[in-house]
Amino acid sequence: MRNEKHRATSSRLFSIPNDWILTKLGACVEIRGSKRLSFKDKKIPFIPMELIPTESVYVKYELKKPQEIKSFTYCEAGDLLLAKITPSLENGKQGIVPQDIPNGFALATTEVFPLQSKKEKILNLFLFYLLKTPRFRNVLITSMIGTTGRQRASKEALLSLPIPLPPLSEQKKIAEILSTVDEAIEVTDKEIEKAESLKRGLMQELLTKAIGHSRFKKTEVGTIPEEWEVVRVEKIFDVYGGTTPSTNNPSFWDGEILWVTPTDITKLGNRIYLNDTERKISEEGLKKSNLKLLEPFTILLTTRATIGYAALSPKQLTINQGMTAFIPLKKDLINPVFYIYWFSKIRDFLLQLGGGSTFKEVSRTTLKKLYVPLPPLPEQKKIAEILSSVDDFIESLRARREKLVKLKQGLMEDLLTGKRRVKIDAEDT
């Protein structure tokens, strides 16, 4: 790649290299129209909005009988389907119809534009990445028309979208580079999926059969090793709920004390350690709001609206009324990480315990009476270490994916506007 001076263009979006042209999308694509079809009784490919991707390149499809499809847009292999309705357009939904689709055509949701590229001007894959770039997509988003919640991009706005157009050889090279990064992201996604599947299997195995046991018993928490105890939560934990300091008193807020809400926990995904919160309270807010300052590594569980997500924090903190804290009565009996995984394992069961009409909530009274296993502390630690090592591996994969996504975003911004040029070999021309 090489850097190159740009010439100014009439577009407010960007400047482009001297050997590129600025044109309108309508000069490079056509919106495919309807076609008279005879299906008889055989199933045909149908592409609903949920099968149009937000990240990957190609759409998926399902086979349906013609009479099952009430309305549709006709498209063919190679067409780019671009979502035109809110919020799908804002969410980046678009994809190319794969070449191996049965019979070479499909019927898609009416809420897409099926774009047929003029091959002598623009390559499908280059067009795909171009329309993924925020600077171009945002032009369409801001031009959407209609009532709130039912807004759509217009054909006129789409076809008049100004786009930079490199020579075909450069389009091909740019698309190849971006595809390579996409392939690396896809490989990483599969590795993450495989690692998460491994973790689920290990949780089921370790939290019921443990390690090296041959004799088991049926209990209130399921089948577990004979050597394990089963106790009620209140026998080993102090169960504590939180509250919200008055939002009308500014002196209670914007301090340095973490104030944990269910949203802070769910944002972690499958991670178990919480290092920061969206909002923090002051010392005055702590003292005057009947809040308890919880010690580091207190077990935190979401118990209102969003139920069953658990986490720990290496810092002192407070919680709101949507959270429940579990404070070990005897630290020499409890490994907090073990119980984080246990609560994660029984998340669906906790959800069933929730009551309430406006939103579900599991009461502290219910939680205190909940049965949990109590393995010997060394076993708790060993199980926690194994599951934590898998979590660490998953986090390393997620970090790799995040770097690849940032690399792709930077490359799209630079390559698709000509800020950086690709080297074109003789065989590419």
N, C-alpha and C positions, 0 to 999 in steps of 0.2 A: 504494500500500500504506500501511497505517497500523498503528501499534502500539496494543494495547488490553490493558486489565487482564483477567486471567484469573480464573475462579472455580476453587476447588479441586475435585477430583473424588475419587472413591473409588479411582481407579486409581493405582498406584504409578509409572506410566510418565510421566504428564504432567498438566498442568492445561489446561483448555479455556475458550474464550470463553463468555459467558452464553447466546448464541443457538445454540451447538452442543450436540449430545447425545453422551453416552457410551453406547455399545452394544456388543454382541458381534458379531463378524463373521458368525456364523450367522444373525443377524437380517437381514443384508443380502445374503447369497449362499446359493446351494445348490450342493452338490457333485453334478454331473450324474451320473445313473446310466446303466446299460447300456441298449441299445436293440436290438430285433430288426431285423436288417438282411438284405437280399437283394442281393448284389453281382453275381451272375452272373459274367461273365468280364472286366468292364471294370476298368481300373485306378482306384484310389482314393487320395486324399491320405493319407500316413502321416507322422507327426511323431515321429522318434526324439529321444532326449535331446540328441544333438549339434546338432540344429537348433533347440533352445530357447535363446534368447540369454541372455547375462549382462548386456548393456548396452542393446541396442536394444529397441524396444517389441514388435514383431511377430515371431511365429515363422515359420519357413520350413517347407516340406514337400517330400516327394518322392512321386512317383506309383508305386504298387506294385500288383501283382496280389494279389487277396485271399488266395490260397494261400501267398503269400510272407510274410504277417503271421501269426505264431504266437500272439501275445497282444497285447491292445490295450485302451485306454481310449477310449470314445466321447466326442467333443466337437463343438461346433458353432461357426460363425462368431461372433466376439465373446467367446467364452469365454476366461477367463484360465487358462493352464496354469501351475501352481505346482509346481516340483520338490519332492518330499517325501523323497528319499533323500540320505544323505550320500555325497559332499561337494557334490552339486549344489545342495542347499538353501543350504549355507553360501556357495557361490560366487555366489549371486544369480540362479540360473537361473529365469526365468519369462518369459512372453510371451503376447500376445493373439493368438488365431486370427484371421487377416485376413478381412475381409468378402468378398473376391473368391475365396475358396477354392472349388474346383469342387464343385458340388452342395450347398454350404453346410455341409458337415460334414467331419470327418476322424477318423482313428484315430491315437491317440498312444500313446507308451510308457505302460506301467502304473505307472511311477514318478512320475506327476504327479497332482495334484488338478485336475480340470477345473471351474473355478468359474464358475457362471452368476449374474450380478448381478441383483438385484431392482431394475429400472430406476427404480422410484418412490422408491428409497432411496439407491442409490449408482451412480455412473457408472463404467464399465469403466476408463477411463483414470485416474480418481482412485484407484480401487482398486489399479491397477497401481503407481502411485507410492507409495501408502501401504504396500504390502507390500514395497517396495524399501527402505523406511526401516529402518536398523539397529535402532532401538529396538523395532520391531514384529517384524521378522524374527528377532531374537535370542531373543524369547520362544518362538518355534517351535523354534529350534535347541536351546535348553536343555531343551525338553520332549521331545526325540526319544527313542525307545525302540528296544531291540534290541541285538544284540551289536556289538562294535567293528567298524567297517567296513561294517556292514549296518544302520545305524540309520535309522529313518524317523520323520517327524512323524506324529502320530496325527490322525484326523479330529476327535476330541474337543478336542485342543489347538487345532487350527485354528479350529473353529467357536466356541470359547469365547474366542478372542483379543479382548481389549478394544480398541476402536478409537474415535477421535473422528470425529464425523460432522457436517460443516457442511451448510448448506442446499445443494440441488442447484445453484443458481446460483453459489454460491461454489466448490463442487467443480469446476464447469466452468471457472471462471476460473483456479483453481489448476492444473488439468491443462493448460490452454492455455499458461500461463507456463512450466511445466516442459517441455512439449513443444517450445516455442520454443528453449529452451536445448539440448534433445536434438537438435533439427534442426541447430543451429549446431555441435554436437559431430560429428554425422554428416557435415556438409559438410567440416569440418576433417579428419576421418578420410579422406575421399576425396581431399582435397588432399595429405595425407601419403602415401597409397598411390600417387598419381600422381607425386609427387616422388621416391619411392623407386624407382618403375619407371624414371623418367628417369635416376636415378643408376646403376641396374644397366646400362642401355643405354650410358651414357657410359663406365662402367668397361670394358665389353666393347670399345667403340670405341677409347678412348684408350690402353688398356693393350695393345692389339694393333696398331692402325693409327696411333696417335698423331695428330699434327697436321701436315698439309702434306706428307706423304710420298706418293710415287707408286710406289716400287719396294720390294718386300718379299721376304722369304726364309723358308723353312721351317726351323725349329730345334727343339731339344729342348723349348722352351716354347711351341711353336706358331708361327704366322706372325707375323713382326714386321718393322718397317722394316729395310732393308739396313744402315743406318747404326748400328743398335743392336748391342751385343755381347751374348753369352750366356756367363755364367760360373757356376762353382759357388759356392754360398754361402760356403764356406770361403776363397775368394779375396778376398772383400770384407768379410766379417764375422768377428769373434770370436764363437763360439757358446758361450753360458754357461748353466748350469742352476743352480737354487737348492736350498734345503733348508728344513727346519722346525726352529727352535731347540727345545730340550727344553721341553715344556709343563709338566714337573714343576719347573721352576726359574722362580718368579715374577719374579725379577730380570731375566729375559730379555725380559719382555713389558711392555706398557702404556707404552712409550716414545713417541718422536715420529718414528721412522723407518718409512716406509711398507713394508709387507710384503705383496706382491701374490700373490693366489691366482687360479685360473681363475674363481672365483665373482665376484671383484671386476671382472673383465673382462666376463663375460657380463651382469652387471647394467647395463653401459653401453648395452646394446641395439646400435644401429648407430653410436653415438658412438665417437670414436677417442681422446679425451683423458681420462685418469684423474687425478683430483685428490685422491682420498682412498681409503683402504682400510679394510676392516672391522676388521682387527687391525694393530697396530704393534709394533715391537720396540724394545728399548733399546740404548744404546751397548754395554752388556755383552753383550747377545744377539748383536749384530753381530760383536764381536771373538771370542767364544768358540764360534761356531757355523759357522765356515768360510763365512760369507756375504760376498758382494762388494757393496759399495755402488755401485750403478749410477748413472751420470750422467743428468741430465735428457734427455728425448727419446731414450732408448734404446728400440729396438723390442722390444715384448713380445708373445709368442705363446703361447697356451694349447696345450699338447702332451700332456696326460694327461686321460683321461676325456672332457672337453670339448675338442675339438681344432679349431684353425684360427681362433680369434678373436684379433685383434691390436689393440694400443693403444699409446699413448705417454703419458708423464707429464711435466709441466713441472718435476717435483721429483726429487730423489735418492730412490732406493728400493732395496729388496731383493725377491727373489722366492722362492717355494717350489718344491718339486720338480715341481709340475704346470705350471710355466712354463719357457719358454726365452727368453733375451735375446739380441738380435743387436746387437753393438757394432761400428760401422763401423771398419774398419782405416784407411781414409783418408776423413776427413770431406769432403774436397773432391770426392769421387766420389759421395757418397750424400745423397739427400734422404729422411729417414726417413718422411715422410708418403707419398711415392710407394710405398714398400715396404709400408706398412700396407695400402694399397689393393691392392697386388699379392697379399699373403697373403690378403686377404679374397676376392679373385677366385678363388684356387685352394683355397678352404676344402674343397670336396668331395674334391679330389685329396689333400690332406693327411690327410683322414679315412681314405682308402683305404690310406695308408701306415702307419696305426696297427696295432700288434700287441699281443698280450697276451691272457690268458684272463679275468682278473678285470675289467680295464678296459683299453681301448685306449690306447696311448701311442706317440708318434713319438719315436724316439731321437735324440739329438744327432748321432750318427754318420750317421744317415739324412739329417738336416737339412743337415749340412755338405756332403753330396754332391748336394744338390738344386740343379738348374739354375734360375737366375733371369735376367731381362733386365737389361742395364746400359745404359740410354740415356745420352746426354750430360746432365750435370747441369742445364743450363738447361731441357731438355725435361722432366726429372723434376719440376723446380719448377713448370713451367707446368701439367703434368697434375695435380699435387698441388693447385695453387691452384684449378683448375676444379672438381675433385671436392670440395674443402673448401668451396667456395662453395655447392655443392648441399647438403652436410651442414649448413652454417649455416642455410640456408633450411628444411631439414627440422626442425632444432632449434627454430627460431622457431615453426613450426607446432605442434610438440609442446608448447612453452611455452604457446601460445594454448589448446591443448586442455586442458592441466592447469588453467589458470585457469577455463575453462568448467566443468570437472568440479567444481572447488572451489565455484564459484558455485552449481551445481546442488545440491551437498550442503548448502550453507548454506540455500538456498531450501527444500529439502525439509524440513529440520529446523524451519524457522520457519513455513512456510506450512501444512504438514500437521498441525501442532499448534496453530495459531492464534496463535503468538507475534507474527506479522505478519499483518495482514488485507489482503485485496485489495479494491479498489474495485469495487463492482457497479453497472454502468450499468443504466438502465431496460430496455434491450433484452435484458439478460441474465436478467432475472427472469421 
